[in-house]
């Protein structure tokens, strides 16, 4: 299945112009662009938070295992 060609895109553009008008179309495109940017930012922030949480847990596990080793090696 091939992608959309320029002719199909022109037909879609004409239909959008008829439905929304020339003044409203730039506003819709701007809103769509902002929505996509916010979505990408949210996904990126979510991934960063997940990575930070993973690193924090690994650090805590390492510290806990180091504390166990110190207790085992303590003179007593």
mmJSON file of the N, C-alpha and C atoms, coordinates in Angstrom:
{"data_MODEL":{"atom_site":{
"group_PDB":["ATOM","ATOM","ATOM","ATOM","ATOM","ATOM","ATOM","ATOM","ATOM","ATOM","ATOM","ATOM","ATOM","ATOM","ATOM","ATOM","ATOM","ATOM","ATOM","ATOM","ATOM","ATOM","ATOM","ATOM","ATOM","ATOM","ATOM","ATOM","ATOM","ATOM","ATOM","ATOM","ATOM","ATOM","ATOM","ATOM","ATOM","ATOM","ATOM","ATOM","ATOM","ATOM","ATOM","ATOM","ATOM","ATOM","ATOM","ATOM","ATOM","ATOM","ATOM","ATOM","ATOM","ATOM","ATOM","ATOM","ATOM","ATOM","ATOM","ATOM","ATOM","ATOM","ATOM","ATOM","ATOM","ATOM","ATOM","ATOM","ATOM","ATOM","ATOM","ATOM","ATOM","ATOM","ATOM","ATOM","ATOM","ATOM","ATOM","ATOM","ATOM","ATOM","ATOM","ATOM","ATOM","ATOM","ATOM","ATOM","ATOM","ATOM","ATOM","ATOM","ATOM","ATOM","ATOM","ATOM","ATOM","ATOM","ATOM","ATOM","ATOM","ATOM","ATOM","ATOM","ATOM","ATOM","ATOM","ATOM","ATOM","ATOM","ATOM","ATOM","ATOM","ATOM","ATOM","ATOM","ATOM","ATOM","ATOM","ATOM","ATOM","ATOM","ATOM","ATOM","ATOM","ATOM","ATOM","ATOM","ATOM","ATOM","ATOM","ATOM","ATOM","ATOM","ATOM","ATOM","ATOM","ATOM","ATOM","ATOM","ATOM","ATOM","ATOM","ATOM","ATOM","ATOM","ATOM","ATOM","ATOM","ATOM","ATOM","ATOM","ATOM","ATOM","ATOM","ATOM","ATOM","ATOM","ATOM","ATOM","ATOM","ATOM","ATOM","ATOM","ATOM","ATOM","ATOM","ATOM","ATOM","ATOM","ATOM","ATOM","ATOM","ATOM","ATOM","ATOM","ATOM","ATOM","ATOM","ATOM","ATOM","ATOM","ATOM","ATOM","ATOM","ATOM","ATOM","ATOM","ATOM","ATOM","ATOM","ATOM","ATOM","ATOM","ATOM","ATOM","ATOM","ATOM","ATOM","ATOM","ATOM","ATOM","ATOM","ATOM","ATOM","ATOM","ATOM","ATOM","ATOM","ATOM","ATOM","ATOM","ATOM","ATOM","ATOM","ATOM","ATOM","ATOM","ATOM","ATOM","ATOM","ATOM","ATOM","ATOM","ATOM","ATOM","ATOM","ATOM"],
"id":[1,2,3,4,5,6,7,8,9,10,11,12,13,14,15,16,17,18,19,20,21,22,23,24,25,26,27,28,29,30,31,32,33,34,35,36,37,38,39,40,41,42,43,44,45,46,47,48,49,50,51,52,53,54,55,56,57,58,59,60,61,62,63,64,65,66,67,68,69,70,71,72,73,74,75,76,77,78,79,80,81,82,83,84,85,86,87,88,89,90,91,92,93,94,95,96,97,98,99,100,101,102,103,104,105,106,107,108,109,110,111,112,113,114,115,116,117,118,119,120,121,122,123,124,125,126,127,128,129,130,131,132,133,134,135,136,137,138,139,140,141,142,143,144,145,146,147,148,149,150,151,152,153,154,155,156,157,158,159,160,161,162,163,164,165,166,167,168,169,170,171,172,173,174,175,176,177,178,179,180,181,182,183,184,185,186,187,188,189,190,191,192,193,194,195,196,197,198,199,200,201,202,203,204,205,206,207,208,209,210,211,212,213,214,215,216,217,218,219,220,221,222,223,224,225,226,227,228],
"type_symbol":["N","C","C","N","C","C","N","C","C","N","C","C","N","C","C","N","C","C","N","C","C","N","C","C","N","C","C","N","C","C","N","C","C","N","C","C","N","C","C","N","C","C","N","C","C","N","C","C","N","C","C","N","C","C","N","C","C","N","C","C","N","C","C","N","C","C","N","C","C","N","C","C","N","C","C","N","C","C","N","C","C","N","C","C","N","C","C","N","C","C","N","C","C","N","C","C","N","C","C","N","C","C","N","C","C","N","C","C","N","C","C","N","C","C","N","C","C","N","C","C","N","C","C","N","C","C","N","C","C","N","C","C","N","C","C","N","C","C","N","C","C","N","C","C","N","C","C","N","C","C","N","C","C","N","C","C","N","C","C","N","C","C","N","C","C","N","C","C","N","C","C","N","C","C","N","C","C","N","C","C","N","C","C","N","C","C","N","C","C","N","C","C","N","C","C","N","C","C","N","C","C","N","C","C","N","C","C","N","C","C","N","C","C","N","C","C","N","C","C","N","C","C","N","C","C","N","C","C"],
"label_atom_id":["N","CA","C","N","CA","C","N","CA","C","N","CA","C","N","CA","C","N","CA","C","N","CA","C","N","CA","C","N","CA","C","N","CA","C","N","CA","C","N","CA","C","N","CA","C","N","CA","C","N","CA","C","N","CA","C","N","CA","C","N","CA","C","N","CA","C","N","CA","C","N","CA","C","N","CA","C","N","CA","C","N","CA","C","N","CA","C","N","CA","C","N","CA","C","N","CA","C","N","CA","C","N","CA","C","N","CA","C","N","CA","C","N","CA","C","N","CA","C","N","CA","C","N","CA","C","N","CA","C","N","CA","C","N","CA","C","N","CA","C","N","CA","C","N","CA","C","N","CA","C","N","CA","C","N","CA","C","N","CA","C","N","CA","C","N","CA","C","N","CA","C","N","CA","C","N","CA","C","N","CA","C","N","CA","C","N","CA","C","N","CA","C","N","CA","C","N","CA","C","N","CA","C","N","CA","C","N","CA","C","N","CA","C","N","CA","C","N","CA","C","N","CA","C","N","CA","C","N","CA","C","N","CA","C","N","CA","C","N","CA","C","N","CA","C","N","CA","C","N","CA","C","N","CA","C","N","CA","C","N","CA","C","N","CA","C"],
"label_alt_id":[null,null,null,null,null,null,null,null,null,null,null,null,null,null,null,null,null,null,null,null,null,null,null,null,null,null,null,null,null,null,null,null,null,null,null,null,null,null,null,null,null,null,null,null,null,null,null,null,null,null,null,null,null,null,null,null,null,null,null,null,null,null,null,null,null,null,null,null,null,null,null,null,null,null,null,null,null,null,null,null,null,null,null,null,null,null,null,null,null,null,null,null,null,null,null,null,null,null,null,null,null,null,null,null,null,null,null,null,null,null,null,null,null,null,null,null,null,null,null,null,null,null,null,null,null,null,null,null,null,null,null,null,null,null,null,null,null,null,null,null,null,null,null,null,null,null,null,null,null,null,null,null,null,null,null,null,null,null,null,null,null,null,null,null,null,null,null,null,null,null,null,null,null,null,null,null,null,null,null,null,null,null,null,null,null,null,null,null,null,null,null,null,null,null,null,null,null,null,null,null,null,null,null,null,null,null,null,null,null,null,null,null,null,null,null,null,null,null,null,null,null,null,null,null,null,null,null,null],
"label_comp_id":["UNK","UNK","UNK","UNK","UNK","UNK","UNK","UNK","UNK","UNK","UNK","UNK","UNK","UNK","UNK","UNK","UNK","UNK","UNK","UNK","UNK","UNK","UNK","UNK","UNK","UNK","UNK","UNK","UNK","UNK","UNK","UNK","UNK","UNK","UNK","UNK","UNK","UNK","UNK","UNK","UNK","UNK","UNK","UNK","UNK","UNK","UNK","UNK","UNK","UNK","UNK","UNK","UNK","UNK","UNK","UNK","UNK","UNK","UNK","UNK","UNK","UNK","UNK","UNK","UNK","UNK","UNK","UNK","UNK","UNK","UNK","UNK","UNK","UNK","UNK","UNK","UNK","UNK","UNK","UNK","UNK","UNK","UNK","UNK","UNK","UNK","UNK","UNK","UNK","UNK","UNK","UNK","UNK","UNK","UNK","UNK","UNK","UNK","UNK","UNK","UNK","UNK","UNK","UNK","UNK","UNK","UNK","UNK","UNK","UNK","UNK","UNK","UNK","UNK","UNK","UNK","UNK","UNK","UNK","UNK","UNK","UNK","UNK","UNK","UNK","UNK","UNK","UNK","UNK","UNK","UNK","UNK","UNK","UNK","UNK","UNK","UNK","UNK","UNK","UNK","UNK","UNK","UNK","UNK","UNK","UNK","UNK","UNK","UNK","UNK","UNK","UNK","UNK","UNK","UNK","UNK","UNK","UNK","UNK","UNK","UNK","UNK","UNK","UNK","UNK","UNK","UNK","UNK","UNK","UNK","UNK","UNK","UNK","UNK","UNK","UNK","UNK","UNK","UNK","UNK","UNK","UNK","UNK","UNK","UNK","UNK","UNK","UNK","UNK","UNK","UNK","UNK","UNK","UNK","UNK","UNK","UNK","UNK","UNK","UNK","UNK","UNK","UNK","UNK","UNK","UNK","UNK","UNK","UNK","UNK","UNK","UNK","UNK","UNK","UNK","UNK","UNK","UNK","UNK","UNK","UNK","UNK","UNK","UNK","UNK","UNK","UNK","UNK"],
"label_asym_id":["A","A","A","A","A","A","A","A","A","A","A","A","A","A","A","A","A","A","A","A","A","A","A","A","A","A","A","A","A","A","A","A","A","A","A","A","A","A","A","A","A","A","A","A","A","A","A","A","A","A","A","A","A","A","A","A","A","A","A","A","A","A","A","A","A","A","A","A","A","A","A","A","A","A","A","A","A","A","A","A","A","A","A","A","A","A","A","A","A","A","A","A","A","A","A","A","A","A","A","A","A","A","A","A","A","A","A","A","A","A","A","A","A","A","A","A","A","A","A","A","A","A","A","A","A","A","A","A","A","A","A","A","A","A","A","A","A","A","A","A","A","A","A","A","A","A","A","A","A","A","A","A","A","A","A","A","A","A","A","A","A","A","A","A","A","A","A","A","A","A","A","A","A","A","A","A","A","A","A","A","A","A","A","A","A","A","A","A","A","A","A","A","A","A","A","A","A","A","A","A","A","A","A","A","A","A","A","A","A","A","A","A","A","A","A","A","A","A","A","A","A","A","A","A","A","A","A","A"],
"label_entity_id":["1","1","1","1","1","1","1","1","1","1","1","1","1","1","1","1","1","1","1","1","1","1","1","1","1","1","1","1","1","1","1","1","1","1","1","1","1","1","1","1","1","1","1","1","1","1","1","1","1","1","1","1","1","1","1","1","1","1","1","1","1","1","1","1","1","1","1","1","1","1","1","1","1","1","1","1","1","1","1","1","1","1","1","1","1","1","1","1","1","1","1","1","1","1","1","1","1","1","1","1","1","1","1","1","1","1","1","1","1","1","1","1","1","1","1","1","1","1","1","1","1","1","1","1","1","1","1","1","1","1","1","1","1","1","1","1","1","1","1","1","1","1","1","1","1","1","1","1","1","1","1","1","1","1","1","1","1","1","1","1","1","1","1","1","1","1","1","1","1","1","1","1","1","1","1","1","1","1","1","1","1","1","1","1","1","1","1","1","1","1","1","1","1","1","1","1","1","1","1","1","1","1","1","1","1","1","1","1","1","1","1","1","1","1","1","1","1","1","1","1","1","1","1","1","1","1","1","1"],
"label_seq_id":[1,1,1,2,2,2,3,3,3,4,4,4,5,5,5,6,6,6,7,7,7,8,8,8,9,9,9,10,10,10,11,11,11,12,12,12,13,13,13,14,14,14,15,15,15,16,16,16,17,17,17,18,18,18,19,19,19,20,20,20,21,21,21,22,22,22,23,23,23,24,24,24,25,25,25,26,26,26,27,27,27,28,28,28,29,29,29,30,30,30,31,31,31,32,32,32,33,33,33,34,34,34,35,35,35,36,36,36,37,37,37,38,38,38,39,39,39,40,40,40,41,41,41,42,42,42,43,43,43,44,44,44,45,45,45,46,46,46,47,47,47,48,48,48,49,49,49,50,50,50,51,51,51,52,52,52,53,53,53,54,54,54,55,55,55,56,56,56,57,57,57,58,58,58,59,59,59,60,60,60,61,61,61,62,62,62,63,63,63,64,64,64,65,65,65,66,66,66,67,67,67,68,68,68,69,69,69,70,70,70,71,71,71,72,72,72,73,73,73,74,74,74,75,75,75,76,76,76],
"pdbx_PDB_ins_code":[null,null,null,null,null,null,null,null,null,null,null,null,null,null,null,null,null,null,null,null,null,null,null,null,null,null,null,null,null,null,null,null,null,null,null,null,null,null,null,null,null,null,null,null,null,null,null,null,null,null,null,null,null,null,null,null,null,null,null,null,null,null,null,null,null,null,null,null,null,null,null,null,null,null,null,null,null,null,null,null,null,null,null,null,null,null,null,null,null,null,null,null,null,null,null,null,null,null,null,null,null,null,null,null,null,null,null,null,null,null,null,null,null,null,null,null,null,null,null,null,null,null,null,null,null,null,null,null,null,null,null,null,null,null,null,null,null,null,null,null,null,null,null,null,null,null,null,null,null,null,null,null,null,null,null,null,null,null,null,null,null,null,null,null,null,null,null,null,null,null,null,null,null,null,null,null,null,null,null,null,null,null,null,null,null,null,null,null,null,null,null,null,null,null,null,null,null,null,null,null,null,null,null,null,null,null,null,null,null,null,null,null,null,null,null,null,null,null,null,null,null,null,null,null,null,null,null,null],
"Cartn_x":[0.85,0.0,0.888,0.711,1.543,1.031,1.901,1.517,0.649,0.285,-0.531,0.317,-0.183,0.495,0.052,0.607,0.271,-1.175,-1.704,-3.095,-4.072,-3.813,-4.671,-4.606,-3.384,-3.217,-3.962,-3.949,-4.671,-6.177,-6.704,-8.133,-8.489,-7.655,-7.904,-7.86,-6.891,-6.776,-8.003,-8.492,-9.69,-10.903,-11.037,-12.163,-12.07,-10.867,-10.69,-11.008,-10.6,-10.906,-12.41,-13.115,-14.567,-15.246,-14.753,-15.374,-15.106,-13.859,-13.477,-13.226,-13.013,-12.75,-11.28,-10.915,-9.516,-8.997,-9.863,-9.411,-9.228,-10.05,-10.021,-8.949,-8.578,-7.628,-6.256,-5.669,-4.383,-4.497,-5.624,-5.823,-5.864,-6.541,-6.61,-5.229,-4.469,-3.126,-2.22,-2.337,-1.552,-1.91,-3.19,-3.632,-3.162,-3.184,-2.711,-1.212,-0.452,0.993,1.311,0.579,0.791,0.436,-0.63,-1.042,0.024,0.571,1.61,2.856,3.242,4.402,4.189,3.014,2.717,2.711,2.176,2.165,3.593,4.447,5.835,6.551,6.289,6.91,6.451,5.179,4.659,5.27,5.428,6.042,7.489,8.217,9.62,9.751,8.901,8.947,8.634,7.69,7.322,8.484,9.163,10.304,11.43,11.682,12.737,12.416,11.16,10.761,10.926,10.582,10.726,12.201,13.071,14.502,15.071,14.658,15.125,14.704,13.479,12.988,13.782,14.097,14.885,16.28,16.918,18.255,18.214,17.169,17.037,16.921,16.111,15.957,17.255,17.966,19.251,20.237,20.257,21.151,20.805,19.505,19.089,19.452,19.269,19.631,21.135,21.929,23.381,23.79,23.191,23.499,23.088,21.95,21.483,22.414,22.854,23.761,25.127,25.576,26.839,26.726,25.575,25.367,25.362,24.801,24.808,26.228,27.054,28.436,29.199,28.983,29.668,29.264,27.982,27.512,28.131,28.226,28.804,30.298,30.99,32.429,32.773,31.801,32.062,32.654,33.651,34.237,33.209,33.16,32.168,32.293],
"Cartn_y":[-1.181,0.0,1.234,2.096,3.281,4.409,5.397,6.569,7.507,8.61,9.593,10.383,10.544,11.348,12.801,13.642,15.066,15.31,14.502,14.687,14.391,13.33,13.002,14.076,14.582,15.645,16.921,17.232,18.416,18.251,17.067,16.814,16.976,16.439,16.573,18.043,18.794,20.215,20.992,20.706,21.384,21.064,19.814,19.44,20.165,20.243,20.957,22.44,23.024,24.447,24.669,23.756,23.885,23.709,22.792,22.533,23.639,24.092,25.005,26.441,26.674,28.028,28.394,29.417,29.843,30.463,31.131,31.782,30.781,29.789,28.835,27.764,27.451,26.381,26.621,27.819,28.038,27.857,28.24,28.058,26.57,25.795,24.354,23.716,24.124,23.576,23.954,25.177,25.625,24.825,24.633,23.85,22.409,21.841,20.478,20.381,21.356,21.372,21.477,22.347,22.489,21.202,20.56,19.302,18.226,18.137,17.134,17.423,18.703,19.065,18.694,18.995,18.674,17.166,16.421,14.965,14.422,14.905,14.452,14.821,16.024,16.461,15.563,15.217,14.341,12.957,12.429,11.111,11.153,12.183,12.325,12.462,13.296,13.476,12.169,11.425,10.139,9.158,9.102,8.206,8.613,9.923,10.396,10.059,10.224,9.897,8.406,7.571,6.129,5.753,6.37,6.089,6.546,7.722,8.216,7.27,6.782,5.846,4.542,4.056,2.834,3.032,4.172,4.458,4.59,5.208,5.378,4.01,3.126,1.78,0.996,1.102,0.406,0.922,2.237,2.85,2.361,2.3,1.826,0.359,-0.456,-1.871,-2.038,-1.228,-1.294,-0.883,0.187,0.642,-0.401,-1.033,-2.053,-3.263,-3.689,-4.843,-4.483,-3.246,-2.805,-2.79,-2.391,-2.373,-3.8,-4.744,-6.143,-6.676,-6.329,-6.778,-6.211,-4.947,-4.312,-4.994,-5.336,-5.995,-7.384,-8.12,-9.455,-9.419,-8.373,-8.273,-7.575,-7.135,-6.416,-7.377,-6.891,-7.766,-7.992,-9.169,-9.361,-10.571],
"Cartn_z":[0.0,0.0,0.0,-0.958,-1.11,-0.212,0.031,0.816,-0.007,0.599,-0.099,-1.083,-2.266,-3.273,-3.179,-4.035,-3.963,-4.374,-5.256,-5.684,-4.546,-3.804,-2.682,-1.602,-1.374,-0.381,-0.793,-2.08,-2.567,-2.376,-2.639,-2.438,-0.962,-0.085,1.353,1.766,1.249,1.567,1.1,-0.086,-0.611,0.265,0.664,1.528,2.869,3.431,4.696,4.544,3.427,3.181,3.108,2.454,2.345,3.697,4.504,5.799,6.818,6.893,7.968,7.52,6.263,5.79,5.896,5.17,5.103,6.38,7.154,8.378,9.521,9.559,10.675,10.486,9.272,8.993,9.651,9.591,10.284,11.796,12.372,13.809,14.16,13.33,13.561,13.446,12.449,12.26,13.432,13.91,15.047,16.3,16.533,17.679,17.605,16.413,16.219,16.51,16.029,16.28,17.763,18.48,19.922,20.645,20.223,20.851,20.664,19.484,19.213,20.045,20.143,20.96,22.417,22.958,24.353,24.579,23.631,23.749,23.79,22.884,22.854,24.15,24.654,25.906,27.054,27.078,28.123,28.061,26.863,26.709,27.164,26.777,27.159,28.669,29.286,30.737,31.448,30.916,31.514,31.447,30.311,30.158,31.095,31.223,32.108,33.561,33.955,35.323,35.588,34.611,34.766,34.914,34.104,34.198,35.534,36.002,37.294,38.415,38.364,39.374,39.334,38.141,37.998,38.582,38.281,38.81,40.33,40.844,42.292,42.968,42.404,42.979,42.912,41.797,41.679,42.714,42.919,43.893,45.306,45.626,46.944,47.135,46.097,46.191,46.406,45.71,45.856,47.263,47.774,49.122,50.158,49.946,50.882,50.869,49.702,49.636,50.215,50.06,50.663,52.185,52.694,54.142,54.679,53.94,54.359,54.423,53.472,53.443,54.632,54.976,56.115,57.412,57.549,58.767,58.876,57.783,57.782,58.117,57.708,57.947,59.256,59.985,61.231,62.261,63.009,64.049,65.15,65.64,66.661,67.364],
"occupancy":[1.0,1.0,1.0,1.0,1.0,1.0,1.0,1.0,1.0,1.0,1.0,1.0,1.0,1.0,1.0,1.0,1.0,1.0,1.0,1.0,1.0,1.0,1.0,1.0,1.0,1.0,1.0,1.0,1.0,1.0,1.0,1.0,1.0,1.0,1.0,1.0,1.0,1.0,1.0,1.0,1.0,1.0,1.0,1.0,1.0,1.0,1.0,1.0,1.0,1.0,1.0,1.0,1.0,1.0,1.0,1.0,1.0,1.0,1.0,1.0,1.0,1.0,1.0,1.0,1.0,1.0,1.0,1.0,1.0,1.0,1.0,1.0,1.0,1.0,1.0,1.0,1.0,1.0,1.0,1.0,1.0,1.0,1.0,1.0,1.0,1.0,1.0,1.0,1.0,1.0,1.0,1.0,1.0,1.0,1.0,1.0,1.0,1.0,1.0,1.0,1.0,1.0,1.0,1.0,1.0,1.0,1.0,1.0,1.0,1.0,1.0,1.0,1.0,1.0,1.0,1.0,1.0,1.0,1.0,1.0,1.0,1.0,1.0,1.0,1.0,1.0,1.0,1.0,1.0,1.0,1.0,1.0,1.0,1.0,1.0,1.0,1.0,1.0,1.0,1.0,1.0,1.0,1.0,1.0,1.0,1.0,1.0,1.0,1.0,1.0,1.0,1.0,1.0,1.0,1.0,1.0,1.0,1.0,1.0,1.0,1.0,1.0,1.0,1.0,1.0,1.0,1.0,1.0,1.0,1.0,1.0,1.0,1.0,1.0,1.0,1.0,1.0,1.0,1.0,1.0,1.0,1.0,1.0,1.0,1.0,1.0,1.0,1.0,1.0,1.0,1.0,1.0,1.0,1.0,1.0,1.0,1.0,1.0,1.0,1.0,1.0,1.0,1.0,1.0,1.0,1.0,1.0,1.0,1.0,1.0,1.0,1.0,1.0,1.0,1.0,1.0,1.0,1.0,1.0,1.0,1.0,1.0,1.0,1.0,1.0,1.0,1.0,1.0],
"B_iso_or_equiv":[0.0,0.0,0.0,0.0,0.0,0.0,0.0,0.0,0.0,0.0,0.0,0.0,0.0,0.0,0.0,0.0,0.0,0.0,0.0,0.0,0.0,0.0,0.0,0.0,0.0,0.0,0.0,0.0,0.0,0.0,0.0,0.0,0.0,0.0,0.0,0.0,0.0,0.0,0.0,0.0,0.0,0.0,0.0,0.0,0.0,0.0,0.0,0.0,0.0,0.0,0.0,0.0,0.0,0.0,0.0,0.0,0.0,0.0,0.0,0.0,0.0,0.0,0.0,0.0,0.0,0.0,0.0,0.0,0.0,0.0,0.0,0.0,0.0,0.0,0.0,0.0,0.0,0.0,0.0,0.0,0.0,0.0,0.0,0.0,0.0,0.0,0.0,0.0,0.0,0.0,0.0,0.0,0.0,0.0,0.0,0.0,0.0,0.0,0.0,0.0,0.0,0.0,0.0,0.0,0.0,0.0,0.0,0.0,0.0,0.0,0.0,0.0,0.0,0.0,0.0,0.0,0.0,0.0,0.0,0.0,0.0,0.0,0.0,0.0,0.0,0.0,0.0,0.0,0.0,0.0,0.0,0.0,0.0,0.0,0.0,0.0,0.0,0.0,0.0,0.0,0.0,0.0,0.0,0.0,0.0,0.0,0.0,0.0,0.0,0.0,0.0,0.0,0.0,0.0,0.0,0.0,0.0,0.0,0.0,0.0,0.0,0.0,0.0,0.0,0.0,0.0,0.0,0.0,0.0,0.0,0.0,0.0,0.0,0.0,0.0,0.0,0.0,0.0,0.0,0.0,0.0,0.0,0.0,0.0,0.0,0.0,0.0,0.0,0.0,0.0,0.0,0.0,0.0,0.0,0.0,0.0,0.0,0.0,0.0,0.0,0.0,0.0,0.0,0.0,0.0,0.0,0.0,0.0,0.0,0.0,0.0,0.0,0.0,0.0,0.0,0.0,0.0,0.0,0.0,0.0,0.0,0.0,0.0,0.0,0.0,0.0,0.0,0.0],
"pdbx_formal_charge":[null,null,null,null,null,null,null,null,null,null,null,null,null,null,null,null,null,null,null,null,null,null,null,null,null,null,null,null,null,null,null,null,null,null,null,null,null,null,null,null,null,null,null,null,null,null,null,null,null,null,null,null,null,null,null,null,null,null,null,null,null,null,null,null,null,null,null,null,null,null,null,null,null,null,null,null,null,null,null,null,null,null,null,null,null,null,null,null,null,null,null,null,null,null,null,null,null,null,null,null,null,null,null,null,null,null,null,null,null,null,null,null,null,null,null,null,null,null,null,null,null,null,null,null,null,null,null,null,null,null,null,null,null,null,null,null,null,null,null,null,null,null,null,null,null,null,null,null,null,null,null,null,null,null,null,null,null,null,null,null,null,null,null,null,null,null,null,null,null,null,null,null,null,null,null,null,null,null,null,null,null,null,null,null,null,null,null,null,null,null,null,null,null,null,null,null,null,null,null,null,null,null,null,null,null,null,null,null,null,null,null,null,null,null,null,null,null,null,null,null,null,null,null,null,null,null,null,null],
"auth_seq_id":[1,1,1,2,2,2,3,3,3,4,4,4,5,5,5,6,6,6,7,7,7,8,8,8,9,9,9,10,10,10,11,11,11,12,12,12,13,13,13,14,14,14,15,15,15,16,16,16,17,17,17,18,18,18,19,19,19,20,20,20,21,21,21,22,22,22,23,23,23,24,24,24,25,25,25,26,26,26,27,27,27,28,28,28,29,29,29,30,30,30,31,31,31,32,32,32,33,33,33,34,34,34,35,35,35,36,36,36,37,37,37,38,38,38,39,39,39,40,40,40,41,41,41,42,42,42,43,43,43,44,44,44,45,45,45,46,46,46,47,47,47,48,48,48,49,49,49,50,50,50,51,51,51,52,52,52,53,53,53,54,54,54,55,55,55,56,56,56,57,57,57,58,58,58,59,59,59,60,60,60,61,61,61,62,62,62,63,63,63,64,64,64,65,65,65,66,66,66,67,67,67,68,68,68,69,69,69,70,70,70,71,71,71,72,72,72,73,73,73,74,74,74,75,75,75,76,76,76],
"auth_comp_id":["UNK","UNK","UNK","UNK","UNK","UNK","UNK","UNK","UNK","UNK","UNK","UNK","UNK","UNK","UNK","UNK","UNK","UNK","UNK","UNK","UNK","UNK","UNK","UNK","UNK","UNK","UNK","UNK","UNK","UNK","UNK","UNK","UNK","UNK","UNK","UNK","UNK","UNK","UNK","UNK","UNK","UNK","UNK","UNK","UNK","UNK","UNK","UNK","UNK","UNK","UNK","UNK","UNK","UNK","UNK","UNK","UNK","UNK","UNK","UNK","UNK","UNK","UNK","UNK","UNK","UNK","UNK","UNK","UNK","UNK","UNK","UNK","UNK","UNK","UNK","UNK","UNK","UNK","UNK","UNK","UNK","UNK","UNK","UNK","UNK","UNK","UNK","UNK","UNK","UNK","UNK","UNK","UNK","UNK","UNK","UNK","UNK","UNK","UNK","UNK","UNK","UNK","UNK","UNK","UNK","UNK","UNK","UNK","UNK","UNK","UNK","UNK","UNK","UNK","UNK","UNK","UNK","UNK","UNK","UNK","UNK","UNK","UNK","UNK","UNK","UNK","UNK","UNK","UNK","UNK","UNK","UNK","UNK","UNK","UNK","UNK","UNK","UNK","UNK","UNK","UNK","UNK","UNK","UNK","UNK","UNK","UNK","UNK","UNK","UNK","UNK","UNK","UNK","UNK","UNK","UNK","UNK","UNK","UNK","UNK","UNK","UNK","UNK","UNK","UNK","UNK","UNK","UNK","UNK","UNK","UNK","UNK","UNK","UNK","UNK","UNK","UNK","UNK","UNK","UNK","UNK","UNK","UNK","UNK","UNK","UNK","UNK","UNK","UNK","UNK","UNK","UNK","UNK","UNK","UNK","UNK","UNK","UNK","UNK","UNK","UNK","UNK","UNK","UNK","UNK","UNK","UNK","UNK","UNK","UNK","UNK","UNK","UNK","UNK","UNK","UNK","UNK","UNK","UNK","UNK","UNK","UNK","UNK","UNK","UNK","UNK","UNK","UNK"],
"auth_asym_id":["A","A","A","A","A","A","A","A","A","A","A","A","A","A","A","A","A","A","A","A","A","A","A","A","A","A","A","A","A","A","A","A","A","A","A","A","A","A","A","A","A","A","A","A","A","A","A","A","A","A","A","A","A","A","A","A","A","A","A","A","A","A","A","A","A","A","A","A","A","A","A","A","A","A","A","A","A","A","A","A","A","A","A","A","A","A","A","A","A","A","A","A","A","A","A","A","A","A","A","A","A","A","A","A","A","A","A","A","A","A","A","A","A","A","A","A","A","A","A","A","A","A","A","A","A","A","A","A","A","A","A","A","A","A","A","A","A","A","A","A","A","A","A","A","A","A","A","A","A","A","A","A","A","A","A","A","A","A","A","A","A","A","A","A","A","A","A","A","A","A","A","A","A","A","A","A","A","A","A","A","A","A","A","A","A","A","A","A","A","A","A","A","A","A","A","A","A","A","A","A","A","A","A","A","A","A","A","A","A","A","A","A","A","A","A","A","A","A","A","A","A","A","A","A","A","A","A","A"],
"auth_atom_id":["N","CA","C","N","CA","C","N","CA","C","N","CA","C","N","CA","C","N","CA","C","N","CA","C","N","CA","C","N","CA","C","N","CA","C","N","CA","C","N","CA","C","N","CA","C","N","CA","C","N","CA","C","N","CA","C","N","CA","C","N","CA","C","N","CA","C","N","CA","C","N","CA","C","N","CA","C","N","CA","C","N","CA","C","N","CA","C","N","CA","C","N","CA","C","N","CA","C","N","CA","C","N","CA","C","N","CA","C","N","CA","C","N","CA","C","N","CA","C","N","CA","C","N","CA","C","N","CA","C","N","CA","C","N","CA","C","N","CA","C","N","CA","C","N","CA","C","N","CA","C","N","CA","C","N","CA","C","N","CA","C","N","CA","C","N","CA","C","N","CA","C","N","CA","C","N","CA","C","N","CA","C","N","CA","C","N","CA","C","N","CA","C","N","CA","C","N","CA","C","N","CA","C","N","CA","C","N","CA","C","N","CA","C","N","CA","C","N","CA","C","N","CA","C","N","CA","C","N","CA","C","N","CA","C","N","CA","C","N","CA","C","N","CA","C","N","CA","C","N","CA","C","N","CA","C","N","CA","C","N","CA","C","N","CA","C"],
"pdbx_PDB_model_num":[1,1,1,1,1,1,1,1,1,1,1,1,1,1,1,1,1,1,1,1,1,1,1,1,1,1,1,1,1,1,1,1,1,1,1,1,1,1,1,1,1,1,1,1,1,1,1,1,1,1,1,1,1,1,1,1,1,1,1,1,1,1,1,1,1,1,1,1,1,1,1,1,1,1,1,1,1,1,1,1,1,1,1,1,1,1,1,1,1,1,1,1,1,1,1,1,1,1,1,1,1,1,1,1,1,1,1,1,1,1,1,1,1,1,1,1,1,1,1,1,1,1,1,1,1,1,1,1,1,1,1,1,1,1,1,1,1,1,1,1,1,1,1,1,1,1,1,1,1,1,1,1,1,1,1,1,1,1,1,1,1,1,1,1,1,1,1,1,1,1,1,1,1,1,1,1,1,1,1,1,1,1,1,1,1,1,1,1,1,1,1,1,1,1,1,1,1,1,1,1,1,1,1,1,1,1,1,1,1,1,1,1,1,1,1,1,1,1,1,1,1,1,1,1,1,1,1,1]
}}}
